Amino acid sequence: MPLSNRALQSSAVSAPTFLIPALPPLRYGASDRDALLDGPSASAWSLSYSKRLLDLSVALPVLAIFGLPILAIALCVRLSSKGPAFFVQYRVGRAGRLFRIYKFRSMTFVPVQSGPTLTRDGDGRITAIGRWLRKLKLDELPQFYNILRGEMSLVGPRPKLPQYAGIANMPYRPGITGAATLAFRREEEILSRIHPTQLDSFYNRHIRPLKARIDVRYMCRATFWSDMRLIGATFLACLVPARTPAVFRNAEMHILAFSPPPAHEVTTTNSFETAN
């Protein structure tokens, strides 16, 4: 069943709507896992020094004003569960370069990462304090340091693990928030309907290409005012519960209904963090 791009307008707080030109086609190689959007275009604003100046003018005050709260949250994370306060992981950035992203750790710590890298709603690996941090998006606060370093922007596609990157040779910086981030802010609820052994397959077939298209469509027409509206919508979305995107909520059962695992199968659950 083809999945509609109407998911962009399905959340309780919708991303800004624009007249968007046709996209370059998705390039499918040997498998859906290799699907990428090649050479996406970008608006003048998305690549401008003005946008970078805006990023710095927001990141510096946020880090200054929230410096003590960030330290307090880090202390709470460190004392409430075993492991470091911060989660550091390599993600794909501008022009395909890898960089280290910083978050507050919201999941149980293991020295060697194992188990699924995608997180579902109700995942037992999420700590008690991590559940609140993720709900209010406070786990993303350390990424203002990534903005300061020039690795991220306020608005852009979310930085992905290499195996989940959906946009090839991205000409703009990844962002703390973006059009697809807002549309799929209940992605974990969608994935909760999928059997753990099918998570990667489902994500790469249905969610990854759709999120990439939403982000590319936004970034090729982004302006200062559209970014401001998206930032405001993101702030409201952190306070207002969202619905699951209708394209997945109303999907036919043969997409979401996977066979149960064999009785002897045990799913590894001691993963360190997620791909989101």
N, C-alpha and C positions, 0 to 999 in steps of 0.2 A: 504494500500500500504506500503510495507516495506521501511524503510528509510535507504539509503546507508551510510556507514561510509566515503564515498568519500568526505563528507562535510569538512573533515580535510584539504583537498587540494584545496578548492574552493575559499578561500579568495584571495584578490589581493596580499597579502604578506603571503605566506604559512608557516605553522609551519614546523619544520624539519621533514624529512621522515626517518623512521627506519625500519629495519626488526623486526617485532613484533610477539612474540609467541601467541598461542591461549589464549583467555581470559577465565576465569571461567564464566559459564553462568549466565545471569541475573536471579535473583530469584524473581519470581512473586508470590505474596500472593493473598489476596482476591481481590485486584484491582491493576491497573497499578500505582496508586498513591503510593503503597507500594513497588514498584520495587527498589531493591538495589543491588549493587555489593558487595558481602561478601568477607571479608578477602583478599583484593588485595595485590599482591606482590609489592616489591619495589627494585630498584637497590641499590647497595652498596653506590653509590654516594648520592642518595636521603636521606639516613639515616646517612650520615657520618658527623663527626665533621668538616671536610673540607668545606662542604657545609654551615654549620652554621658559620664558620669563614668568608666565602665569604659574607654571608648575613650581618654580622656585619661590615665587611670592606667596604661595600657599603652604608649601612644604616647610619652609623655615619657621613661620609662626606656629604651625601645628606642632612641630618638634619642640619648639620653645615653650609653648603653652601647656602641652601635654607631656612634657618631660617627666614631671613627678608622677602623674598617673601611669605613664608607661613603666616607670621603675616599680611602682606599686603592683601593677598587673604582673610584671616579670617575677616579682617576689612571691606573689600568690601562686603563680604557675609552678615555680620552683619548689615551694613548700608543700603544695597539695598533691604532688605525684612525683615519682622518680623520673629523673632526666633533666635536661637543660631547660631553661626558660624559653629560649628561642629555637625555632625550627628553621634550618637553612637547607636549601635544596637548589640544584641547578635547573634553570628554566630557559626556554628559548626566547631571545629578545629580538631587537631590531636587526635586520639583515641576517637572521639566523644565528647570531652570536649567543653563546650561552653566558648566563650570569647567575649569581647567587641571590635568590630571593629570601627575604627575612619575614618571618611571621612569629607570633606567639605560638608555642607548642600547645595544641589542643587535643592531642591524642597520646596514648600510652607510648612510652619510649622503649625501643629495642635497639641494641647495638647494630644489628644487621637487618635491613629492611626485608620483610617477607610478606606474603599475603597480597590481597588485591590493593592496587594503588588508587582505585576509585572508591569513594565513600557513599554509602547508602544511608537513608534516614533511619535512625535508631541503631547505627553502628556501635557495637559494644566497645570499640577501641577509643571512642571519644571520652575524655575525662569529664568529671562533673563541672569543673570550671570552664573547660573547653567548650562544653555545650552552650554556655551563656556567651562566651566570647564569639563563637561562630554565629549565634543567633543575632547578636548586635553588631557583627562584623568588626569587633574590636581586635580580633586576631590579625587584622590587616594593617593595624596602625604602624608597625615597624617598616612597612613598605614606603612610608614617606622618606625614609633614609635611602631607599632605592631611587626615589625621585630625585633626591638631592645629589646622588651619584650620577645622574643622567641615564640610568638604566630603565627607568619607567616614567610614565606620565600619569596625570590625574585621570585622563580618559583615553582608552585604547582597548584593544582585545586583551583579555586576561592572558598572562604568560603561562605557557603550557610546558609539561614535560615533553621531551623530544618525541616520544612515541604517540603523543596526543596532539601534536602541533597540526593545525588545520590550514595555515596560511604559509605558503613558501615564500622566502625572501621578503618578509614583511618590511616595508619601507619606513614604518613609524614605530615609535616605542610602544610596548605593551602598557596597559593601564591598570590602575586600582579598580576602576569601574569601566563599563563599556555597554554598548547596546545589547549584546548577547548576554552579558553578565546579568543585566537587569531583567531580560526576558526569561532567563533560565535560573533565577535566583532560588527556585525550589527544585533544582536538578536532583538533589539527593532524594527527594520524595519520588521523583520519576524512577530513579534507579532502584528504589526500595521494592519495586514490583518485579525486578529482574533477578533471576537466580544468579548467585555469585559467580558461577562458572561461565555465565553468558554476559557479564558486565562489559568486558572489553569489546566483544563482538557487537553488542547492542549500541554502545557508545560510538564506536567507529563507523557503524553503518548509518545511524540515525541522528545522533546528537552532534557529533563533531562537524560533519558537513554543513548542517543547518546553522550552527553557531558561527562557523567561518563565513558563511554567506551574509548573515546578519551583520557581523562586524565589518566586513568589506563594504557592504552597502552603506553603512553609516560613515565609515572613515573616508570614503571617496567624496562625500558631500558635507563633511563636518565643518562647522564654523564656531566662532567664539560663543555665539548665543546658543547654538545647539548643545555645545559642551556644558554651558551653564545650566540649561534645562535638564540635561542628563544627570549632572551632579546633584541638582535639587531633587530630581525624581529618585535618585539612589538614596539620598538622605531620608526621604519620606518612606521609601521601601523598607528601610531598616526598622521603621516604627510600625508599619502597616502590614499585617499578614497578607501573603500573596497566594494566589491559586496556582495549581499546576497548569502549565501551558495546555490549552485546549487540544492542541494537535496530539498530545500524548494522553490527556485525560480521556479523550473519546476514541482513542486508537482501537482497532479491532483486536480481539482477544488473542488471535494467533501470533501477534507481534509480542505481546507482553506475557503470555502464558507459556513459560518454559517448563519442561518436565522436571519433577522433583528429583533431588539427588539420590543415588543409591543409599541404602541404609548404612552401609559401611563407610560412606564418604565423610571425611571430616574436613571442613574448610579452615584454612589457616587464618587467624585473626590478629596476629601480633605484628601488624604493620605499623610503621612509624608515622606517616602522614599521607596526604591525599594529593591528587593531581589538580585540584581546583585552585 
